[in-house]
Amino acid sequence: MRTLWIVLLLLAPLLAEETPAPAAPAKSAADQRAEFKKKLVYQGGEFEAKVQDGVKGGDGITEWKLTYPSPVKTEFARNNTVHAALFAKDDAGSAAVIVLGGWMYDPATPQMARVLAQSGLKVLYVQIPFQEARTPVGEASGRRTLSADMDQNIASFVQIAQDVGRGMEWLVKERDVDAKRVGIMGTSLGGFAAASLFGVDDRFAGAVILLAGAEIGDVLLSKNWLLKSLATKLESMGYDRDKANKRMRWVSPRTWARKERKDAIYLVAAGADEIVPLETAQELAKLYGGARIDVIPGAKHVAAAMNLQSYIPKIQLHFEKVLAEQ
């Protein structure tokens, strides 16, 4: 009997090692949502922005170019510095709008930002990660912003959110902007990001969403002339629209849309958009309780993007309403 006990004592550590540890309980959807929200909402921090001397144009708008460190660090040094431009009239008030452009190359949105400043708003155009001046050496603008690498897509959206949050903090601290009077506007890819940020962060008092919609996966798998190769690669990886939308759900506008914010958001869509399906833009308006949406009849994506300036009077009126001094 004594020998048996000795054997059992010797085997005990080995038996314990073979016993699998209990699996960690799966996180609930609510916990996942709360966890990801923390990644999107900027919490503040110390940083130094470098601002060039303002250049005043013949339109009466002064442009200040600035850079500041991104709160998100990547392996690409150029991407870790945010490039932005502030547009404002001499008598600009205390309301501001942060503007995000489209994927890869979008010359129209910065021009819209400048024109929007004619209304007396302070308008900050923020370059999206991995694009324009933030493009890694030897790469094409936007190649890493949106691709078949879903993990990288999500990381890019998180970085956009953090960069925008830091831009808002700079406006409030350095440009006398009222923290309760900040809006956000975005075109195409920037529109998807702006819509998600407006839904997730109550610090944005209003939003204008241009040529974007509820689901990012609807765009990634739409097989248009711009994204056909990307869609084909995703399909080879086993993705369809449903799987892509599920994978991207925590950065998609659908997840964060709230009906009570209906009156604070305004959308513009293209009636024949081959890149962002009209249905996903209309769905986003529905998710916001029937928010106002204007559809440009018969317009395709690029043509609509180049002609959005005709909607600036409506955009100005929207921001004038939602960013009004309390």
MARPA-812922 format. One record per residue (C-alpha): residue in three letters; residue number from 1; z, x, y. Coordinates in pm, 1 decimal, always signed. Layout:
# residues N
pt resn:ALA&resi:NUM&Z:Z&X:X&Y:Y $
...
This chain:
# residues 326
pt resn:MET&resi:1&Z:+0.0&X:+0.0&Y:+0.0 $
pt resn:ARG&resi:2&Z:+89.6&X:+280.4&Y:+238.4 $
pt resn:THR&resi:3&Z:-250.9&X:+444.9&Y:+171.1 $
pt resn:LEU&resi:4&Z:-429.1&X:+117.6&Y:+255.2 $
pt resn:TRP&resi:5&Z:-253.3&X:+94.4&Y:+593.4 $
pt resn:ILE&resi:6&Z:-349.0&X:+451.1&Y:+675.5 $
pt resn:VAL&resi:7&Z:-714.0&X:+378.0&Y:+594.7 $
pt resn:LEU&resi:8&Z:-710.3&X:+65.4&Y:+809.3 $
pt resn:LEU&resi:9&Z:-557.6&X:+255.3&Y:+1100.5 $
pt resn:LEU&resi:10&Z:-827.3&X:+520.2&Y:+1075.5 $
pt resn:LEU&resi:11&Z:-1105.4&X:+259.5&Y:+1065.4 $
pt resn:ALA&resi:12&Z:-971.1&X:+48.2&Y:+1350.7 $
pt resn:PRO&resi:13&Z:-1141.9&X:+245.2&Y:+1633.9 $
pt resn:LEU&resi:14&Z:-1473.9&X:+231.3&Y:+1449.6 $
pt resn:LEU&resi:15&Z:-1443.9&X:-141.5&Y:+1388.6 $
pt resn:ALA&resi:16&Z:-1356.1&X:-196.1&Y:+1754.5 $
pt resn:GLU&resi:17&Z:-1665.0&X:-3.3&Y:+1866.8 $
pt resn:GLU&resi:18&Z:-1889.0&X:-225.0&Y:+1652.1 $
pt resn:THR&resi:19&Z:-1749.9&X:-545.8&Y:+1800.6 $
pt resn:PRO&resi:20&Z:-1992.9&X:-652.0&Y:+2078.5 $
pt resn:ALA&resi:21&Z:-1843.9&X:-717.1&Y:+2419.5 $
pt resn:PRO&resi:22&Z:-1859.4&X:-1079.4&Y:+2531.9 $
pt resn:ALA&resi:23&Z:-2167.1&X:-1152.0&Y:+2744.5 $
pt resn:ALA&resi:24&Z:-2106.7&X:-1203.4&Y:+3115.1 $
pt resn:PRO&resi:25&Z:-2139.8&X:-1570.3&Y:+3210.5 $
pt resn:ALA&resi:26&Z:-2474.7&X:-1654.7&Y:+3369.4 $
pt resn:LYS&resi:27&Z:-2461.6&X:-1707.8&Y:+3742.8 $
pt resn:SER&resi:28&Z:-2512.0&X:-2063.9&Y:+3857.7 $
pt resn:ALA&resi:29&Z:-2802.7&X:-2152.3&Y:+4085.7 $
pt resn:ALA&resi:30&Z:-2551.5&X:-2206.0&Y:+4366.7 $
pt resn:ASP&resi:31&Z:-2405.6&X:-1857.5&Y:+4317.0 $
pt resn:GLN&resi:32&Z:-2750.5&X:-1699.7&Y:+4305.9 $
pt resn:ARG&resi:33&Z:-2842.7&X:-1884.1&Y:+4624.5 $
pt resn:ALA&resi:34&Z:-2528.8&X:-1771.3&Y:+4806.8 $
pt resn:GLU&resi:35&Z:-2576.2&X:-1413.2&Y:+4685.5 $
pt resn:PHE&resi:36&Z:-2935.4&X:-1396.4&Y:+4806.6 $
pt resn:LYS&resi:37&Z:-2852.2&X:-1558.2&Y:+5137.8 $
pt resn:LYS&resi:38&Z:-2628.2&X:-1261.3&Y:+5211.2 $
pt resn:LYS&resi:39&Z:-2928.7&X:-1033.0&Y:+5164.0 $
pt resn:LEU&resi:40&Z:-3133.1&X:-1227.7&Y:+5416.9 $
pt resn:VAL&resi:41&Z:-2880.4&X:-1284.1&Y:+5695.7 $
pt resn:TYR&resi:42&Z:-2825.3&X:-977.5&Y:+5913.2 $
pt resn:GLN&resi:43&Z:-2457.7&X:-896.4&Y:+5965.3 $
pt resn:GLY&resi:44&Z:-2484.7&X:-655.3&Y:+6258.4 $
pt resn:GLY&resi:45&Z:-2417.4&X:-286.3&Y:+6292.0 $
pt resn:GLU&resi:46&Z:-2438.9&X:+14.3&Y:+6518.0 $
pt resn:PHE&resi:47&Z:-2786.1&X:+145.0&Y:+6596.4 $
pt resn:GLU&resi:48&Z:-2985.1&X:+298.3&Y:+6877.8 $
pt resn:ALA&resi:49&Z:-3315.4&X:+155.9&Y:+6998.0 $
pt resn:LYS&resi:50&Z:-3562.9&X:+379.2&Y:+7177.8 $
pt resn:VAL&resi:51&Z:-3745.9&X:+194.3&Y:+7453.5 $
pt resn:GLN&resi:52&Z:-4048.2&X:+323.1&Y:+7643.7 $
pt resn:ASP&resi:53&Z:-4095.4&X:+250.7&Y:+8012.4 $
pt resn:GLY&resi:54&Z:-4241.9&X:-92.5&Y:+8068.7 $
pt resn:VAL&resi:55&Z:-4609.3&X:-129.3&Y:+8156.0 $
pt resn:LYS&resi:56&Z:-4699.1&X:-426.2&Y:+8374.2 $
pt resn:GLY&resi:57&Z:-5038.8&X:-584.5&Y:+8322.1 $
pt resn:GLY&resi:58&Z:-5262.3&X:-777.8&Y:+8555.3 $
pt resn:ASP&resi:59&Z:-5134.1&X:-1098.4&Y:+8396.6 $
pt resn:GLY&resi:60&Z:-4786.5&X:-1031.8&Y:+8534.8 $
pt resn:ILE&resi:61&Z:-4644.3&X:-957.0&Y:+8190.3 $
pt resn:THR&resi:62&Z:-4455.1&X:-632.7&Y:+8132.7 $
pt resn:GLU&resi:63&Z:-4467.5&X:-477.8&Y:+7786.2 $
pt resn:TRP&resi:64&Z:-4195.7&X:-248.8&Y:+7655.6 $
pt resn:LYS&resi:65&Z:-4262.8&X:-68.8&Y:+7327.8 $
pt resn:LEU&resi:66&Z:-3954.4&X:+7.6&Y:+7125.1 $
pt resn:THR&resi:67&Z:-3841.4&X:+142.7&Y:+6791.4 $
pt resn:TYR&resi:68&Z:-3515.0&X:+107.0&Y:+6604.0 $
pt resn:PRO&resi:69&Z:-3394.6&X:+200.8&Y:+6255.7 $
pt resn:SER&resi:70&Z:-3445.3&X:-60.7&Y:+5987.1 $
pt resn:PRO&resi:71&Z:-3118.6&X:-175.1&Y:+5824.9 $
pt resn:VAL&resi:72&Z:-3301.6&X:-134.2&Y:+5492.7 $
pt resn:LYS&resi:73&Z:-3379.6&X:+219.2&Y:+5380.4 $
pt resn:THR&resi:74&Z:-3681.6&X:+288.7&Y:+5159.1 $
pt resn:GLU&resi:75&Z:-3829.1&X:+608.9&Y:+5020.5 $
pt resn:PHE&resi:76&Z:-4096.8&X:+599.3&Y:+5292.2 $
pt resn:ALA&resi:77&Z:-3978.4&X:+748.6&Y:+5621.1 $
pt resn:ARG&resi:78&Z:-4239.9&X:+576.2&Y:+5835.8 $
pt resn:ASN&resi:79&Z:-4139.3&X:+237.4&Y:+5702.0 $
pt resn:ASN&resi:80&Z:-3774.9&X:+298.1&Y:+5788.3 $
pt resn:THR&resi:81&Z:-3844.8&X:+277.2&Y:+6161.8 $
pt resn:VAL&resi:82&Z:-3915.1&X:-66.8&Y:+6303.5 $
pt resn:HIS&resi:83&Z:-4187.4&X:-80.8&Y:+6568.9 $
pt resn:ALA&resi:84&Z:-4177.6&X:-368.9&Y:+6814.6 $
pt resn:ALA&resi:85&Z:-4300.1&X:-477.5&Y:+7155.8 $
pt resn:LEU&resi:86&Z:-4119.1&X:-691.8&Y:+7411.7 $
pt resn:PHE&resi:87&Z:-4324.3&X:-906.0&Y:+7650.7 $
pt resn:ALA&resi:88&Z:-4167.1&X:-1070.1&Y:+7955.1 $
pt resn:LYS&resi:89&Z:-4230.3&X:-1183.0&Y:+8311.9 $
pt resn:ASP&resi:90&Z:-4017.3&X:-1046.6&Y:+8594.4 $
pt resn:ASP&resi:91&Z:-3834.3&X:-1378.7&Y:+8620.9 $
pt resn:ALA&resi:92&Z:-3798.7&X:-1440.9&Y:+8245.8 $
pt resn:GLY&resi:93&Z:-3494.8&X:-1647.9&Y:+8152.4 $
pt resn:SER&resi:94&Z:-3237.1&X:-1605.3&Y:+7879.4 $
pt resn:ALA&resi:95&Z:-3437.9&X:-1765.6&Y:+7595.9 $
pt resn:ALA&resi:96&Z:-3636.7&X:-1552.5&Y:+7350.5 $
pt resn:VAL&resi:97&Z:-3875.1&X:-1582.6&Y:+7058.1 $
pt resn:ILE&resi:98&Z:-3924.9&X:-1326.8&Y:+6780.6 $
pt resn:VAL&resi:99&Z:-4282.8&X:-1315.3&Y:+6650.3 $
pt resn:LEU&resi:100&Z:-4418.8&X:-1195.1&Y:+6314.6 $
pt resn:GLY&resi:101&Z:-4786.0&X:-1137.9&Y:+6234.8 $
pt resn:GLY&resi:102&Z:-5000.5&X:-1169.8&Y:+5925.2 $
pt resn:TRP&resi:103&Z:-5071.2&X:-943.4&Y:+5630.2 $
pt resn:MET&resi:104&Z:-5241.7&X:-604.4&Y:+5667.9 $
pt resn:TYR&resi:105&Z:-5412.6&X:-643.0&Y:+6005.4 $
pt resn:ASP&resi:106&Z:-5359.7&X:-922.8&Y:+6256.7 $
pt resn:PRO&resi:107&Z:-5461.5&X:-845.2&Y:+6615.2 $
pt resn:ALA&resi:108&Z:-5441.0&X:-1208.5&Y:+6725.3 $
pt resn:THR&resi:109&Z:-5065.7&X:-1264.5&Y:+6687.4 $
pt resn:PRO&resi:110&Z:-4951.4&X:-983.8&Y:+6923.7 $
pt resn:GLN&resi:111&Z:-5191.8&X:-1126.0&Y:+7182.3 $
pt resn:MET&resi:112&Z:-5037.8&X:-1469.5&Y:+7130.2 $
pt resn:ALA&resi:113&Z:-4694.5&X:-1316.8&Y:+7183.8 $
pt resn:ARG&resi:114&Z:-4805.9&X:-1181.2&Y:+7518.9 $
pt resn:VAL&resi:115&Z:-4954.9&X:-1513.2&Y:+7630.0 $
pt resn:LEU&resi:116&Z:-4645.1&X:-1699.7&Y:+7512.1 $
pt resn:ALA&resi:117&Z:-4438.0&X:-1487.5&Y:+7750.6 $
pt resn:GLN&resi:118&Z:-4619.2&X:-1656.4&Y:+8041.0 $
pt resn:SER&resi:119&Z:-4387.3&X:-1952.7&Y:+7985.1 $
pt resn:GLY&resi:120&Z:-4086.1&X:-1747.0&Y:+8091.7 $
pt resn:LEU&resi:121&Z:-3969.8&X:-1661.1&Y:+7741.2 $
pt resn:LYS&resi:122&Z:-3882.2&X:-1308.5&Y:+7636.3 $
pt resn:VAL&resi:123&Z:-4105.5&X:-1250.5&Y:+7335.6 $
pt resn:LEU&resi:124&Z:-4040.2&X:-975.2&Y:+7080.9 $
pt resn:TYR&resi:125&Z:-4323.1&X:-891.9&Y:+6843.0 $
pt resn:VAL&resi:126&Z:-4188.2&X:-711.7&Y:+6533.7 $
pt resn:GLN&resi:127&Z:-4416.8&X:-522.9&Y:+6295.9 $
pt resn:ILE&resi:128&Z:-4375.9&X:-618.7&Y:+5931.4 $
pt resn:PRO&resi:129&Z:-4267.1&X:-351.0&Y:+5677.7 $
pt resn:PHE&resi:130&Z:-4535.6&X:-118.5&Y:+5537.8 $
pt resn:GLN&resi:131&Z:-4790.0&X:-229.4&Y:+5800.2 $
pt resn:GLU&resi:132&Z:-4939.9&X:-99.1&Y:+6123.1 $
pt resn:ALA&resi:133&Z:-4732.0&X:+197.0&Y:+6247.9 $
pt resn:ARG&resi:134&Z:-4503.8&X:+156.8&Y:+5944.8 $
pt resn:THR&resi:135&Z:-4779.1&X:+222.7&Y:+5689.5 $
pt resn:PRO&resi:136&Z:-4691.4&X:+510.7&Y:+5453.6 $
pt resn:VAL&resi:137&Z:-4912.7&X:+817.5&Y:+5494.6 $
pt resn:GLY&resi:138&Z:-5231.9&X:+792.0&Y:+5291.3 $
pt resn:GLU&resi:139&Z:-5195.0&X:+420.1&Y:+5218.2 $
pt resn:ALA&resi:140&Z:-5362.5&X:+105.5&Y:+5348.3 $
pt resn:SER&resi:141&Z:-5169.7&X:-118.1&Y:+5585.9 $
pt resn:GLY&resi:142&Z:-4981.3&X:-385.3&Y:+5391.0 $
pt resn:ARG&resi:143&Z:-5050.0&X:-249.1&Y:+5041.5 $
pt resn:ARG&resi:144&Z:-4679.6&X:-243.0&Y:+4961.5 $
pt resn:THR&resi:145&Z:-4588.0&X:-550.4&Y:+5166.2 $
pt resn:LEU&resi:146&Z:-4759.9&X:-791.2&Y:+4929.5 $
pt resn:SER&resi:147&Z:-4886.5&X:-697.9&Y:+4583.8 $
pt resn:ALA&resi:148&Z:-4858.4&X:-778.7&Y:+4212.7 $
pt resn:ASP&resi:149&Z:-4518.8&X:-604.6&Y:+4214.5 $
pt resn:MET&resi:150&Z:-4289.8&X:-905.6&Y:+4254.2 $
pt resn:ASP&resi:151&Z:-3976.6&X:-694.5&Y:+4295.6 $
pt resn:GLN&resi:152&Z:-4141.3&X:-511.5&Y:+4584.7 $
pt resn:ASN&resi:153&Z:-4258.3&X:-840.6&Y:+4739.3 $
pt resn:ILE&resi:154&Z:-3902.2&X:-968.6&Y:+4742.1 $
pt resn:ALA&resi:155&Z:-3772.3&X:-639.0&Y:+4879.6 $
pt resn:SER&resi:156&Z:-4029.1&X:-656.3&Y:+5161.3 $
pt resn:PHE&resi:157&Z:-3914.7&X:-1005.4&Y:+5259.2 $
pt resn:VAL&resi:158&Z:-3552.2&X:-893.2&Y:+5260.8 $
pt resn:GLN&resi:159&Z:-3646.0&X:-603.0&Y:+5486.6 $
pt resn:ILE&resi:160&Z:-3834.7&X:-837.6&Y:+5721.2 $
pt resn:ALA&resi:161&Z:-3523.5&X:-1053.8&Y:+5745.8 $
pt resn:GLN&resi:162&Z:-3298.2&X:-759.3&Y:+5823.4 $
pt resn:ASP&resi:163&Z:-3541.0&X:-608.5&Y:+6075.3 $
pt resn:VAL&resi:164&Z:-3569.2&X:-942.3&Y:+6256.6 $
pt resn:GLY&resi:165&Z:-3191.8&X:-982.8&Y:+6260.6 $
pt resn:ARG&resi:166&Z:-3151.3&X:-642.0&Y:+6419.9 $
pt resn:GLY&resi:167&Z:-3421.0&X:-729.0&Y:+6673.9 $
pt resn:MET&resi:168&Z:-3228.8&X:-1043.5&Y:+6764.9 $
pt resn:GLU&resi:169&Z:-2910.5&X:-840.9&Y:+6810.3 $
pt resn:TRP&resi:170&Z:-3094.1&X:-600.9&Y:+7043.8 $
pt resn:LEU&resi:171&Z:-3227.9&X:-889.2&Y:+7255.0 $
pt resn:VAL&resi:172&Z:-2880.8&X:-1036.7&Y:+7295.3 $
pt resn:LYS&resi:173&Z:-2703.5&X:-709.0&Y:+7370.1 $
pt resn:GLU&resi:174&Z:-2967.7&X:-528.8&Y:+7574.4 $
pt resn:ARG&resi:175&Z:-3190.2&X:-795.8&Y:+7732.0 $
pt resn:ASP&resi:176&Z:-2940.7&X:-1065.3&Y:+7835.5 $
pt resn:VAL&resi:177&Z:-3070.9&X:-1317.5&Y:+7585.3 $
pt resn:ASP&resi:178&Z:-2851.2&X:-1618.0&Y:+7505.2 $
pt resn:ALA&resi:179&Z:-2771.2&X:-1595.7&Y:+7132.2 $
pt resn:LYS&resi:180&Z:-2797.7&X:-1975.5&Y:+7109.8 $
pt resn:ARG&resi:181&Z:-3150.2&X:-1975.8&Y:+7256.2 $
pt resn:VAL&resi:182&Z:-3351.1&X:-1764.5&Y:+7012.5 $
pt resn:GLY&resi:183&Z:-3653.9&X:-1896.2&Y:+6825.1 $
pt resn:ILE&resi:184&Z:-3887.4&X:-1749.7&Y:+6566.3 $
pt resn:MET&resi:185&Z:-4264.3&X:-1775.9&Y:+6516.3 $
pt resn:GLY&resi:186&Z:-4492.0&X:-1634.7&Y:+6249.9 $
pt resn:THR&resi:187&Z:-4855.3&X:-1638.7&Y:+6137.0 $
pt resn:SER&resi:188&Z:-4967.0&X:-1642.6&Y:+5772.9 $
pt resn:LEU&resi:189&Z:-4742.6&X:-1394.5&Y:+5583.4 $
pt resn:GLY&resi:190&Z:-4525.1&X:-1373.9&Y:+5893.7 $
pt resn:GLY&resi:191&Z:-4520.2&X:-1753.5&Y:+5896.4 $
pt resn:PHE&resi:192&Z:-4376.6&X:-1767.1&Y:+5544.9 $
pt resn:ALA&resi:193&Z:-4108.5&X:-1517.8&Y:+5646.0 $
pt resn:ALA&resi:194&Z:-4033.4&X:-1703.9&Y:+5969.8 $
pt resn:ALA&resi:195&Z:-4003.9&X:-2035.9&Y:+5787.3 $
pt resn:SER&resi:196&Z:-3758.0&X:-1891.0&Y:+5534.9 $
pt resn:LEU&resi:197&Z:-3549.1&X:-1722.8&Y:+5805.5 $
pt resn:PHE&resi:198&Z:-3536.9&X:-2039.8&Y:+6015.2 $
pt resn:GLY&resi:199&Z:-3410.9&X:-2233.6&Y:+5714.3 $
pt resn:VAL&resi:200&Z:-3154.3&X:-1976.7&Y:+5603.4 $
pt resn:ASP&resi:201&Z:-3012.3&X:-1872.7&Y:+5942.0 $
pt resn:ASP&resi:202&Z:-2876.5&X:-2125.8&Y:+6193.1 $
pt resn:ARG&resi:203&Z:-2888.0&X:-1861.1&Y:+6465.0 $
pt resn:PHE&resi:204&Z:-3253.2&X:-1954.5&Y:+6509.6 $
pt resn:ALA&resi:205&Z:-3263.2&X:-2260.5&Y:+6731.2 $
pt resn:GLY&resi:206&Z:-3630.5&X:-2335.6&Y:+6668.3 $
pt resn:ALA&resi:207&Z:-3942.2&X:-2224.9&Y:+6484.2 $
pt resn:VAL&resi:208&Z:-4320.6&X:-2240.4&Y:+6499.0 $
pt resn:ILE&resi:209&Z:-4495.6&X:-2180.9&Y:+6167.2 $
pt resn:LEU&resi:210&Z:-4866.4&X:-2100.1&Y:+6178.8 $
pt resn:LEU&resi:211&Z:-5092.0&X:-2104.1&Y:+5871.4 $
pt resn:ALA&resi:212&Z:-4806.0&X:-2086.7&Y:+5621.4 $
pt resn:GLY&resi:213&Z:-4630.8&X:-2324.7&Y:+5385.1 $
pt resn:ALA&resi:214&Z:-4362.6&X:-2396.7&Y:+5130.1 $
pt resn:GLU&resi:215&Z:-4452.8&X:-2169.6&Y:+4837.9 $
pt resn:ILE&resi:216&Z:-4560.1&X:-1805.3&Y:+4836.0 $
pt resn:GLY&resi:217&Z:-4681.7&X:-1828.4&Y:+4476.3 $
pt resn:ASP&resi:218&Z:-4938.3&X:-2088.7&Y:+4585.3 $
pt resn:VAL&resi:219&Z:-5099.1&X:-1814.7&Y:+4794.0 $
pt resn:LEU&resi:220&Z:-5065.6&X:-1529.6&Y:+4544.4 $
pt resn:LEU&resi:221&Z:-5248.2&X:-1727.8&Y:+4273.3 $
pt resn:SER&resi:222&Z:-5503.2&X:-1904.6&Y:+4496.5 $
pt resn:LYS&resi:223&Z:-5791.5&X:-1670.4&Y:+4393.7 $
pt resn:ASN&resi:224&Z:-5951.7&X:-1660.0&Y:+4737.0 $
pt resn:TRP&resi:225&Z:-6174.0&X:-1377.8&Y:+4865.3 $
pt resn:LEU&resi:226&Z:-5870.8&X:-1189.9&Y:+5001.7 $
pt resn:LEU&resi:227&Z:-5635.0&X:-1221.5&Y:+4705.1 $
pt resn:LYS&resi:228&Z:-5867.4&X:-1261.2&Y:+4406.6 $
pt resn:SER&resi:229&Z:-5792.3&X:-919.7&Y:+4255.4 $
pt resn:LEU&resi:230&Z:-5419.0&X:-967.1&Y:+4308.5 $
pt resn:ALA&resi:231&Z:-5430.1&X:-1311.3&Y:+4143.4 $
pt resn:THR&resi:232&Z:-5626.1&X:-1172.8&Y:+3849.1 $
pt resn:LYS&resi:233&Z:-5371.2&X:-895.7&Y:+3798.8 $
pt resn:LEU&resi:234&Z:-5081.5&X:-1141.4&Y:+3816.7 $
pt resn:GLU&resi:235&Z:-5251.4&X:-1364.0&Y:+3558.2 $
pt resn:SER&resi:236&Z:-5291.0&X:-1062.3&Y:+3327.9 $
pt resn:MET&resi:237&Z:-4915.1&X:-1015.9&Y:+3363.4 $
pt resn:GLY&resi:238&Z:-4855.7&X:-1374.7&Y:+3248.6 $
pt resn:TYR&resi:239&Z:-4809.7&X:-1540.4&Y:+3586.6 $
pt resn:ASP&resi:240&Z:-4940.9&X:-1879.1&Y:+3693.1 $
pt resn:ARG&resi:241&Z:-4848.4&X:-2060.6&Y:+4013.9 $
pt resn:ASP&resi:242&Z:-4531.7&X:-2211.9&Y:+3868.3 $
pt resn:LYS&resi:243&Z:-4404.9&X:-1877.5&Y:+3736.3 $
pt resn:ALA&resi:244&Z:-4495.6&X:-1699.9&Y:+4059.9 $
pt resn:ASN&resi:245&Z:-4320.1&X:-1963.3&Y:+4270.0 $
pt resn:LYS&resi:246&Z:-4011.4&X:-1944.1&Y:+4050.3 $
pt resn:ARG&resi:247&Z:-4005.3&X:-1563.3&Y:+4074.5 $
pt resn:MET&resi:248&Z:-4037.1&X:-1574.0&Y:+4454.0 $
pt resn:ARG&resi:249&Z:-3810.2&X:-1875.4&Y:+4508.1 $
pt resn:TRP&resi:250&Z:-3531.7&X:-1692.8&Y:+4693.5 $
pt resn:VAL&resi:251&Z:-3767.0&X:-1579.2&Y:+4967.8 $
pt resn:SER&resi:252&Z:-3983.4&X:-1892.3&Y:+4980.0 $
pt resn:PRO&resi:253&Z:-3948.4&X:-2151.0&Y:+5260.9 $
pt resn:ARG&resi:254&Z:-3905.8&X:-2436.1&Y:+5009.9 $
pt resn:THR&resi:255&Z:-3569.4&X:-2300.8&Y:+4899.5 $
pt resn:TRP&resi:256&Z:-3420.3&X:-2300.6&Y:+5248.8 $
pt resn:ALA&resi:257&Z:-3587.0&X:-2604.7&Y:+5411.2 $
pt resn:ARG&resi:258&Z:-3344.2&X:-2862.3&Y:+5551.6 $
pt resn:LYS&resi:259&Z:-3431.9&X:-3212.8&Y:+5668.6 $
pt resn:GLU&resi:260&Z:-3172.9&X:-3205.0&Y:+5946.5 $
pt resn:ARG&resi:261&Z:-3374.3&X:-2933.4&Y:+6122.0 $
pt resn:LYS&resi:262&Z:-3685.8&X:-3152.2&Y:+6138.4 $
pt resn:ASP&resi:263&Z:-3713.3&X:-3166.8&Y:+6517.8 $
pt resn:ALA&resi:264&Z:-3670.3&X:-2792.6&Y:+6565.5 $
pt resn:ILE&resi:265&Z:-3975.1&X:-2682.8&Y:+6363.2 $
pt resn:TYR&resi:266&Z:-4344.6&X:-2725.0&Y:+6443.8 $
pt resn:LEU&resi:267&Z:-4632.3&X:-2632.1&Y:+6211.0 $
pt resn:VAL&resi:268&Z:-5002.7&X:-2564.1&Y:+6257.9 $
pt resn:ALA&resi:269&Z:-5229.9&X:-2555.0&Y:+5951.1 $
pt resn:ALA&resi:270&Z:-5602.4&X:-2506.1&Y:+5885.2 $
pt resn:GLY&resi:271&Z:-5782.2&X:-2801.1&Y:+5730.7 $
pt resn:ALA&resi:272&Z:-6007.5&X:-2589.5&Y:+5505.8 $
pt resn:ASP&resi:273&Z:-5772.9&X:-2294.8&Y:+5454.2 $
pt resn:GLU&resi:274&Z:-5889.3&X:-2098.1&Y:+5150.6 $
pt resn:ILE&resi:275&Z:-5592.7&X:-1857.3&Y:+5158.5 $
pt resn:VAL&resi:276&Z:-5293.2&X:-2079.1&Y:+5235.2 $
pt resn:PRO&resi:277&Z:-5370.1&X:-2417.1&Y:+5076.0 $
pt resn:LEU&resi:278&Z:-5329.4&X:-2704.5&Y:+5321.8 $
pt resn:GLU&resi:279&Z:-5113.9&X:-2882.3&Y:+5062.7 $
pt resn:THR&resi:280&Z:-4840.4&X:-2617.6&Y:+5076.9 $
pt resn:ALA&resi:281&Z:-4824.8&X:-2640.8&Y:+5458.4 $
pt resn:GLN&resi:282&Z:-4802.4&X:-3019.6&Y:+5438.9 $
pt resn:GLU&resi:283&Z:-4534.8&X:-2988.7&Y:+5172.3 $
pt resn:LEU&resi:284&Z:-4324.2&X:-2771.0&Y:+5402.4 $
pt resn:ALA&resi:285&Z:-4345.9&X:-3034.7&Y:+5675.2 $
pt resn:LYS&resi:286&Z:-4227.4&X:-3296.1&Y:+5422.9 $
pt resn:LEU&resi:287&Z:-3939.8&X:-3075.7&Y:+5309.5 $
pt resn:TYR&resi:288&Z:-3825.9&X:-3067.4&Y:+5671.6 $
pt resn:GLY&resi:289&Z:-3806.2&X:-3445.2&Y:+5673.7 $
pt resn:GLY&resi:290&Z:-4152.7&X:-3506.0&Y:+5814.6 $
pt resn:ALA&resi:291&Z:-4167.3&X:-3229.3&Y:+6073.8 $
pt resn:ARG&resi:292&Z:-4458.4&X:-3226.4&Y:+6316.3 $
pt resn:ILE&resi:293&Z:-4770.4&X:-3060.1&Y:+6179.0 $
pt resn:ASP&resi:294&Z:-5109.6&X:-3023.4&Y:+6347.4 $
pt resn:VAL&resi:295&Z:-5410.6&X:-2957.1&Y:+6126.1 $
pt resn:ILE&resi:296&Z:-5714.9&X:-2776.4&Y:+6265.9 $
pt resn:PRO&resi:297&Z:-6005.7&X:-2981.2&Y:+6121.5 $
pt resn:GLY&resi:298&Z:-6242.6&X:-2791.2&Y:+5893.6 $
pt resn:ALA&resi:299&Z:-6101.5&X:-2450.5&Y:+5985.8 $
pt resn:LYS&resi:300&Z:-6068.2&X:-2164.8&Y:+5738.5 $
pt resn:HIS&resi:301&Z:-5783.0&X:-1915.4&Y:+5752.6 $
pt resn:VAL&resi:302&Z:-5923.9&X:-1627.2&Y:+5957.8 $
pt resn:ALA&resi:303&Z:-6116.1&X:-1851.3&Y:+6197.6 $
pt resn:ALA&resi:304&Z:-5801.8&X:-2055.8&Y:+6255.5 $
pt resn:ALA&resi:305&Z:-5591.7&X:-1741.5&Y:+6310.1 $
pt resn:MET&resi:306&Z:-5831.9&X:-1615.3&Y:+6574.7 $
pt resn:ASN&resi:307&Z:-5822.8&X:-1947.7&Y:+6759.8 $
pt resn:LEU&resi:308&Z:-5451.5&X:-2024.6&Y:+6755.9 $
pt resn:GLN&resi:309&Z:-5422.1&X:-1944.0&Y:+7126.4 $
pt resn:SER&resi:310&Z:-5555.6&X:-2292.0&Y:+7198.4 $
pt resn:TYR&resi:311&Z:-5226.0&X:-2421.1&Y:+7055.1 $
pt resn:ILE&resi:312&Z:-5009.8&X:-2210.0&Y:+7284.6 $
pt resn:PRO&resi:313&Z:-4946.4&X:-2497.9&Y:+7531.0 $
pt resn:LYS&resi:314&Z:-4803.2&X:-2705.3&Y:+7243.4 $
pt resn:ILE&resi:315&Z:-4606.7&X:-2404.6&Y:+7116.6 $
pt resn:GLN&resi:316&Z:-4464.2&X:-2345.5&Y:+7463.3 $
pt resn:LEU&resi:317&Z:-4362.1&X:-2710.5&Y:+7495.7 $
pt resn:HIS&resi:318&Z:-4192.4&X:-2697.0&Y:+7155.8 $
pt resn:PHE&resi:319&Z:-3990.0&X:-2388.0&Y:+7241.6 $
pt resn:GLU&resi:320&Z:-3911.8&X:-2524.0&Y:+7587.3 $
pt resn:LYS&resi:321&Z:-3753.9&X:-2824.4&Y:+7416.2 $
pt resn:VAL&resi:322&Z:-3562.8&X:-2655.4&Y:+7134.3 $
pt resn:LEU&resi:323&Z:-3450.9&X:-2351.2&Y:+7337.8 $
pt resn:ALA&resi:324&Z:-3344.2&X:-2550.6&Y:+7641.5 $
pt resn:GLU&resi:325&Z:-3025.6&X:-2433.0&Y:+7808.5 $
pt resn:GLN&resi:326&Z:-2729.4&X:-2635.2&Y:+7685.0 $
